[in-house]
Amino acid sequence: MNIKKEWKIIVYLIGGFILAYNLPIGTKRFDSGLLEGLHLLKEYARLHVILCLMPALFIAGAISVFISQTAVMKYLGAEAKKVLAYSVSSIAGTVLAVCSCTILPLFAGIYKMGAGIGPASTFLYSGPAINILAIVLTARILGVKLGIARAIGAVLFGIVIGLLMHLIFKGDEKKRTPIQPAQTSTDEGTPLWQNALFFLALVGILITATWGGCECSEKLSQTQYLIKNSILSILSIGLCALLVILFKVPWWKILTLATIVVISAFAFPKITTIHFGIAIIGLALITATTKGEASDWFSATFTYTKQIIPLLFIGVLIAGILLGRPGQEGLIPSSWVSAAVGGNSLRANLFASIAGAFMYFATLTEVPILQGLIGSGMGKGPALALLLAGPALSLPNMLVINSIMGIKRTSVFILLVVVMATISGTLYGALL
């Protein structure tokens, strides 16, 4: 018997017993925090997974299977031309304009295919941070100056953070071995225009599905619904045609799925998540049961799904327990946060950056949250710091980034975002 090992087990058992014995169940703060965590997890599952995360996972799987590793290395690799690499990564992130969690599968896809740590970090930051609609909303509700400062700061942040990550880990990058894509006939010369159409359909579906934010099903007007669903329908028809033509998926499978989706759309015209969810499940079944590239695509997508979704759910639950939802209390009282971000001191800006980095913001929700905090006395500097750190990071986001590129790179990325947000907020507060 290993006495040392057994004593460790005894210590763990005693610690677990003491924790269970003293659980503060029954106290208002603990119970409300636990309930808020479950509420936030429910909201995330209902409003973000089907319309936002699942399309992103399928795109990430497609990147792993159908994108040439040579092309990734040429445009985004560590040795690629800096102007080209950082322009491509920042523009790609800006066009997608998704939340800090939806960007993760896409980041994982390009990083594991060989994108340099610098361009990949720029892409990771710019996707959720450089959201045109969010910047416009910030200017309209919180003031033009803050909106302009957010726009300039977010663009500069994405590039500077990427360059710093490249410089810090330049030596490690040379030792990193990208995964080998599970390509088959694509390696033998699938025309570029076919792959371009395929990714255009996938990215178009993601952008349209997240139109107005992932929770848009509760906000869009009747006319907007009609436009949104019309675009989704056209893109979906195009994707179905490409599946039959490019991947040799039996036409009867596609027709069967399309029929079921159309019936559900007529039965539940205003609940996009139902027929979109049916389409996602059907696509998974079709690709899983079709040999060749389609099966490779499903396997890659499922690999990312297993890696990312459990960590996101755990992170969202913990974030909800600690900080609650907008307008609701978690374990940490909102009054503490309001008191800590008053004025424009370095301490207030640092706290705002750290709090923003750990909070989970659904797309566009950071603006009304900040409106409430500013009304409670939050300084303009800390407001900018939170706007620059919050949308790009969150506790769920951190857990997944760590699983993709390791704790050292993740820690440096988080530190760079927090430090730069703190400095920017302090300077902005001093200038005002």
C-alpha positions as CSV (number, residue, x, y, z in Angstrom):
1,M,0.0,0.0,0.0
2,N,1.2,3.5,-1.0
3,I,0.8,5.4,2.3
4,K,1.4,8.8,0.7
5,K,-1.2,8.2,-2.0
6,E,-3.7,6.9,0.6
7,W,-3.3,9.9,2.8
8,K,-4.0,12.2,-0.2
9,I,-7.3,10.3,-0.8
10,I,-8.2,10.6,2.9
11,V,-7.5,14.4,2.8
12,Y,-9.7,14.7,-0.3
13,L,-12.5,12.7,1.3
14,I,-12.4,14.9,4.5
15,G,-12.3,18.0,2.4
16,G,-15.3,16.9,0.4
17,F,-17.2,16.0,3.5
18,I,-16.5,19.4,5.2
19,L,-17.6,21.2,1.9
20,A,-20.8,19.1,1.7
21,Y,-21.5,19.6,5.4
22,N,-21.2,23.4,5.2
23,L,-22.9,24.0,1.9
24,P,-24.8,27.3,2.3
25,I,-28.0,25.9,0.8
26,G,-31.0,27.7,2.1
27,T,-29.3,31.1,2.3
28,K,-30.9,33.6,-0.1
29,R,-27.7,34.7,-1.8
30,F,-26.4,31.1,-2.5
31,D,-29.8,29.8,-3.7
32,S,-30.4,32.8,-6.0
33,G,-26.9,32.5,-7.4
34,L,-27.3,28.8,-8.1
35,L,-30.7,29.6,-9.7
36,E,-29.2,32.4,-11.8
37,G,-26.5,30.0,-13.1
38,L,-29.2,27.5,-14.2
39,H,-31.2,30.3,-15.8
40,L,-28.2,31.6,-17.7
41,L,-27.3,28.1,-18.9
42,K,-30.9,27.6,-20.1
43,E,-30.8,30.9,-22.0
44,Y,-27.5,30.0,-23.6
45,A,-28.8,26.6,-24.7
46,R,-32.0,28.0,-26.1
47,L,-30.7,31.1,-27.7
48,H,-27.2,30.4,-28.8
49,V,-26.4,26.7,-29.3
50,I,-28.6,26.0,-32.3
51,L,-28.5,29.2,-34.2
52,C,-24.9,30.3,-33.4
53,L,-22.7,27.5,-32.1
54,M,-23.8,24.6,-34.3
55,P,-23.2,26.4,-37.6
56,A,-19.8,27.5,-36.3
57,L,-18.9,23.9,-35.4
58,F,-19.8,22.7,-38.9
59,I,-17.7,25.4,-40.4
60,A,-14.8,24.5,-38.1
61,G,-15.2,20.9,-39.2
62,A,-15.2,22.0,-42.9
63,I,-12.1,24.0,-42.4
64,S,-10.3,20.9,-41.1
65,V,-11.4,18.7,-44.0
66,F,-11.7,20.9,-47.0
67,I,-9.3,23.9,-46.6
68,S,-5.8,23.2,-47.9
69,Q,-3.2,23.3,-45.2
70,T,-0.9,25.0,-47.6
71,A,-3.4,27.8,-48.1
72,V,-3.8,28.3,-44.3
73,M,0.0,28.4,-43.9
74,K,0.3,30.8,-46.9
75,Y,-2.2,33.4,-45.6
76,L,-2.3,32.9,-41.8
77,G,0.9,30.9,-41.0
78,A,3.6,32.2,-38.7
79,E,5.8,32.9,-41.7
80,A,3.1,34.6,-43.8
81,K,3.4,38.3,-44.7
82,K,2.3,40.2,-41.7
83,V,0.1,42.8,-43.5
84,L,-1.7,40.0,-45.4
85,A,-2.0,37.7,-42.4
86,Y,-3.4,40.3,-39.9
87,S,-5.6,41.9,-42.5
88,V,-7.2,38.6,-43.4
89,S,-7.7,37.5,-39.8
90,S,-9.1,40.8,-38.6
91,I,-11.5,41.2,-41.6
92,A,-12.7,37.6,-41.3
93,G,-13.5,38.1,-37.7
94,T,-15.2,41.4,-38.3
95,V,-17.4,40.0,-41.1
96,L,-18.6,37.1,-38.8
97,A,-19.3,39.5,-35.8
98,V,-20.2,36.7,-33.4
99,C,-20.0,36.3,-29.6
100,S,-17.0,35.2,-27.6
101,C,-18.2,31.6,-27.6
102,T,-19.3,31.2,-31.2
103,I,-15.9,32.4,-32.5
104,L,-14.2,29.5,-30.7
105,P,-14.8,26.6,-33.1
106,L,-13.7,28.8,-36.0
107,F,-10.6,29.8,-34.1
108,A,-9.9,26.1,-33.3
109,G,-10.3,25.2,-36.9
110,I,-7.8,27.7,-38.3
111,Y,-5.3,27.3,-35.4
112,K,-5.1,23.5,-35.6
113,M,-4.7,23.7,-39.4
114,G,-1.5,25.8,-39.0
115,A,-2.5,29.4,-38.6
116,G,0.2,31.3,-36.7
117,I,-0.6,32.2,-33.0
118,G,-0.5,35.9,-34.0
119,P,-3.1,35.9,-36.8
120,A,-5.2,33.3,-35.0
121,S,-5.3,35.6,-31.8
122,T,-6.3,38.6,-34.0
123,F,-9.1,36.5,-35.4
124,L,-10.1,35.3,-31.9
125,Y,-10.3,38.9,-30.6
126,S,-11.7,40.7,-33.6
127,G,-14.7,38.3,-34.1
128,P,-16.6,39.3,-31.0
129,A,-15.0,42.7,-30.4
130,I,-15.3,44.4,-33.8
131,N,-19.0,44.0,-34.1
132,I,-20.3,46.9,-36.3
133,L,-23.8,46.7,-34.9
134,A,-22.6,46.7,-31.3
135,I,-20.3,49.7,-32.0
136,V,-23.2,51.7,-33.6
137,L,-25.4,50.8,-30.6
138,T,-22.7,51.9,-28.2
139,A,-22.5,55.3,-29.9
140,R,-26.3,55.7,-30.0
141,I,-27.0,54.8,-26.4
142,L,-23.8,55.5,-24.5
143,G,-22.5,58.4,-26.5
144,V,-20.6,59.1,-29.8
145,K,-17.3,59.5,-28.0
146,L,-17.5,56.1,-26.3
147,G,-18.6,54.5,-29.6
148,I,-15.7,55.9,-31.5
149,A,-13.2,55.0,-28.8
150,R,-14.6,51.5,-28.8
151,A,-14.3,51.2,-32.6
152,I,-10.7,52.5,-32.7
153,G,-9.6,50.5,-29.6
154,A,-11.1,47.2,-30.9
155,V,-9.4,47.5,-34.3
156,L,-6.0,48.3,-32.8
157,F,-6.4,45.7,-30.0
158,G,-6.9,42.9,-32.5
159,I,-3.8,43.7,-34.5
160,V,-1.5,44.6,-31.5
161,I,-2.6,41.5,-29.4
162,G,-1.9,39.3,-32.4
163,L,1.6,40.8,-33.0
164,L,2.5,40.6,-29.4
165,M,1.4,36.9,-29.2
166,H,3.5,36.3,-32.3
167,L,6.6,37.9,-30.7
168,I,6.2,36.2,-27.3
169,F,5.7,32.7,-28.7
170,K,7.8,33.0,-31.9
171,G,10.2,30.3,-30.7
172,D,7.4,27.9,-29.7
173,E,5.6,28.3,-33.0
174,K,8.5,26.7,-34.9
175,K,8.0,23.5,-32.8
176,R,4.2,23.4,-33.3
177,T,3.0,20.7,-35.7
178,P,-0.4,21.4,-37.3
179,I,-2.9,18.6,-37.6
180,Q,-3.1,16.8,-40.9
181,P,-6.5,17.5,-42.6
182,A,-8.6,14.4,-43.3
183,Q,-8.8,15.3,-47.0
184,T,-9.6,12.9,-49.8
185,S,-10.6,14.0,-53.2
186,T,-10.1,17.6,-52.2
187,D,-6.3,17.0,-52.4
188,E,-6.7,15.7,-55.9
189,G,-8.0,18.9,-57.3
190,T,-11.5,19.9,-56.3
191,P,-12.0,23.2,-58.1
192,L,-11.5,26.3,-55.9
193,W,-14.8,27.8,-57.0
194,Q,-16.7,24.8,-55.6
195,N,-15.0,25.1,-52.2
196,A,-15.6,28.8,-52.3
197,L,-19.4,28.3,-52.9
198,F,-19.6,25.7,-50.2
199,F,-18.0,28.0,-47.5
200,L,-20.0,31.0,-48.8
201,A,-23.2,29.0,-48.1
202,L,-22.0,27.9,-44.6
203,V,-20.8,31.4,-43.5
204,G,-23.9,33.0,-45.0
205,I,-26.1,30.7,-43.0
206,L,-24.2,31.5,-39.8
207,I,-24.3,35.3,-40.4
208,T,-28.0,35.2,-41.3
209,A,-29.0,32.9,-38.4
210,T,-27.3,35.3,-36.0
211,W,-28.8,38.4,-37.6
212,G,-29.5,40.9,-34.8
213,G,-27.7,38.7,-32.3
214,C,-28.3,35.0,-31.5
215,E,-31.4,35.8,-29.5
216,C,-32.9,37.6,-32.5
217,S,-35.9,35.3,-32.7
218,E,-37.5,37.4,-29.9
219,K,-36.6,40.8,-31.4
220,L,-37.2,40.9,-35.1
221,S,-40.3,42.3,-36.7
222,Q,-42.5,40.5,-39.1
223,T,-40.8,42.0,-42.2
224,Q,-37.3,41.2,-40.8
225,Y,-38.5,37.7,-40.1
226,L,-39.6,37.3,-43.7
227,I,-36.3,38.7,-45.1
228,K,-34.2,36.6,-42.7
229,N,-36.0,33.3,-43.4
230,S,-36.0,34.0,-47.2
231,I,-32.2,34.4,-47.2
232,L,-31.8,31.4,-45.0
233,S,-34.0,29.4,-47.4
234,I,-32.0,30.4,-50.4
235,L,-28.7,29.6,-48.7
236,S,-30.0,26.3,-47.5
237,I,-31.2,25.3,-50.9
238,G,-27.8,26.1,-52.3
239,L,-26.0,24.1,-49.6
240,C,-28.3,21.1,-50.3
241,A,-27.4,21.3,-54.0
242,L,-23.7,21.4,-53.2
243,L,-24.1,18.4,-50.9
244,V,-25.5,16.4,-53.7
245,I,-23.1,17.6,-56.4
246,L,-19.8,17.8,-54.5
247,F,-20.2,15.1,-51.8
248,K,-22.4,12.7,-53.7
249,V,-25.0,12.7,-50.9
250,P,-28.1,10.7,-52.1
251,W,-30.7,13.1,-53.3
252,W,-33.5,11.3,-51.5
253,K,-31.8,12.0,-48.1
254,I,-31.7,15.7,-48.9
255,L,-35.3,15.8,-50.2
256,T,-36.5,13.9,-47.1
257,L,-34.8,16.4,-44.7
258,A,-35.9,19.4,-46.7
259,T,-39.6,18.2,-46.6
260,I,-39.4,17.8,-42.8
261,V,-37.8,21.2,-42.3
262,V,-40.5,22.9,-44.6
263,I,-43.3,21.2,-42.6
264,S,-41.8,22.4,-39.3
265,A,-41.4,25.9,-40.7
266,F,-45.1,26.1,-41.6
267,A,-46.1,24.5,-38.3
268,F,-43.9,26.9,-36.2
269,P,-43.3,29.9,-38.4
270,K,-42.0,32.2,-35.6
271,I,-39.8,29.7,-33.8
272,T,-36.7,29.6,-35.9
273,T,-34.8,27.3,-33.5
274,I,-37.2,24.4,-34.1
275,H,-36.8,24.0,-37.9
276,F,-33.2,25.2,-37.7
277,G,-32.5,22.6,-35.1
278,I,-34.2,19.9,-37.2
279,A,-32.0,20.9,-40.1
280,I,-28.8,20.7,-38.0
281,I,-29.7,17.2,-36.7
282,G,-30.6,16.1,-40.2
283,L,-27.4,17.4,-41.6
284,A,-25.4,15.5,-38.9
285,L,-27.3,12.3,-39.7
286,I,-26.8,12.7,-43.4
287,T,-23.1,13.4,-43.3
288,A,-22.5,10.7,-40.7
289,T,-24.1,8.0,-42.9
290,T,-22.6,9.1,-46.2
291,K,-19.2,7.7,-47.1
292,G,-16.3,9.8,-48.2
293,E,-15.8,13.5,-47.6
294,A,-19.2,14.0,-46.0
295,S,-18.3,11.4,-43.3
296,D,-14.9,13.1,-42.8
297,W,-16.7,16.4,-42.3
298,F,-19.1,15.0,-39.7
299,S,-16.2,13.4,-37.8
300,A,-14.2,16.6,-37.7
301,T,-17.3,18.5,-36.6
302,F,-18.1,16.0,-33.9
303,T,-14.5,16.2,-32.6
304,Y,-14.9,19.9,-32.1
305,T,-18.3,19.5,-30.6
306,K,-17.0,17.1,-27.9
307,Q,-14.1,19.4,-27.1
308,I,-16.0,22.7,-26.9
309,I,-19.6,22.3,-25.8
310,P,-19.1,20.7,-22.4
311,L,-16.5,23.4,-21.4
312,L,-18.8,26.1,-22.6
313,F,-21.8,24.8,-20.6
314,I,-19.6,24.5,-17.4
315,G,-18.3,28.0,-17.9
316,V,-21.7,29.5,-18.5
317,L,-23.1,27.8,-15.4
318,I,-20.2,29.1,-13.2
319,A,-20.4,32.6,-14.7
320,G,-24.1,32.7,-14.0
321,I,-23.7,31.5,-10.4
322,L,-21.0,34.1,-9.7
323,L,-22.3,37.1,-11.6
324,G,-25.9,36.3,-12.5
325,R,-27.8,37.6,-15.5
326,P,-28.3,41.2,-16.6
327,G,-30.5,42.8,-13.9
328,Q,-30.2,39.8,-11.6
329,E,-28.0,39.0,-8.7
330,G,-25.4,36.1,-8.5
331,L,-23.2,35.2,-5.6
332,I,-21.2,38.5,-6.1
333,P,-23.5,41.4,-5.4
334,S,-23.9,43.9,-8.2
335,S,-23.4,46.7,-5.7
336,W,-19.8,45.6,-5.2
337,V,-19.2,45.8,-9.0
338,S,-20.9,49.3,-9.2
339,A,-18.8,50.6,-6.3
340,A,-15.6,49.2,-7.6
341,V,-15.9,50.8,-11.1
342,G,-16.7,54.4,-10.0
343,G,-14.5,57.2,-11.2
344,N,-11.5,56.8,-13.6
345,S,-8.7,55.5,-11.4
346,L,-6.3,52.8,-12.5
347,R,-7.9,50.5,-9.9
348,A,-11.4,51.1,-11.3
349,N,-10.2,50.4,-14.9
350,L,-8.3,47.3,-13.9
351,F,-11.4,46.0,-12.0
352,A,-13.6,46.7,-15.0
353,S,-11.3,44.9,-17.3
354,I,-11.1,41.8,-15.1
355,A,-14.8,41.8,-14.4
356,G,-15.6,42.2,-18.1
357,A,-13.1,39.4,-19.0
358,F,-14.9,36.9,-16.7
359,M,-18.5,37.9,-17.4
360,Y,-20.4,36.3,-20.2
361,F,-22.0,38.8,-22.6
362,A,-24.5,37.6,-25.2
363,T,-24.2,39.6,-28.4
364,L,-25.2,43.3,-27.8
365,T,-26.1,42.8,-24.1
366,E,-23.0,44.6,-22.9
367,V,-24.6,47.9,-24.0
368,P,-27.7,47.9,-21.7
369,I,-25.5,46.4,-18.9
370,L,-23.1,49.3,-19.1
371,Q,-26.0,51.8,-19.4
372,G,-27.1,50.6,-16.0
373,L,-23.6,50.7,-14.5
374,I,-23.0,54.2,-15.8
375,G,-26.3,55.3,-14.2
376,S,-24.9,53.8,-10.9
377,G,-21.8,55.9,-11.1
378,M,-19.4,54.0,-13.4
379,G,-16.7,56.2,-14.9
380,K,-16.3,56.6,-18.7
381,G,-12.8,55.0,-18.6
382,P,-13.9,51.8,-16.9
383,A,-16.9,51.7,-19.3
384,L,-14.5,51.6,-22.2
385,A,-12.2,49.1,-20.5
386,L,-15.2,46.8,-20.0
387,L,-16.3,47.2,-23.6
388,L,-12.8,46.3,-24.9
389,A,-12.3,43.3,-22.6
390,G,-15.9,42.0,-22.1
391,P,-17.2,40.9,-25.5
392,A,-13.9,39.3,-26.5
393,L,-13.5,37.2,-23.3
394,S,-15.6,35.3,-20.9
395,L,-15.1,32.4,-18.4
396,P,-16.5,29.8,-20.8
397,N,-14.4,31.3,-23.6
398,M,-11.2,31.0,-21.4
399,L,-11.9,27.3,-20.6
400,V,-12.1,26.4,-24.3
401,I,-9.1,28.5,-25.4
402,N,-7.1,26.7,-22.8
403,S,-8.1,23.3,-24.2
404,I,-7.0,24.5,-27.7
405,M,-3.7,26.2,-27.2
406,G,-2.7,25.5,-23.6
407,I,-2.6,27.4,-20.3
408,K,0.6,29.4,-21.1
409,R,-0.7,30.9,-24.4
410,T,-4.2,31.4,-22.9
411,S,-2.9,33.2,-19.8
412,V,-0.8,35.6,-22.0
413,F,-3.8,36.3,-24.3
414,I,-6.0,37.1,-21.3
415,L,-3.3,39.2,-19.7
416,L,-2.8,41.2,-22.9
417,V,-6.5,41.9,-23.2
418,V,-6.9,42.9,-19.6
419,V,-3.7,45.1,-19.5
420,M,-4.5,46.8,-22.8
421,A,-8.1,47.4,-21.8
422,T,-7.0,48.9,-18.5
423,I,-4.5,51.2,-20.1
424,S,-7.0,52.3,-22.8
425,G,-9.7,53.0,-20.2
426,T,-7.3,55.0,-18.0
427,L,-6.1,57.1,-20.9
428,Y,-9.7,57.7,-22.1
429,G,-10.9,58.6,-18.6
430,A,-8.0,61.0,-18.2
431,L,-8.6,62.7,-21.6
432,L,-12.3,63.3,-20.7
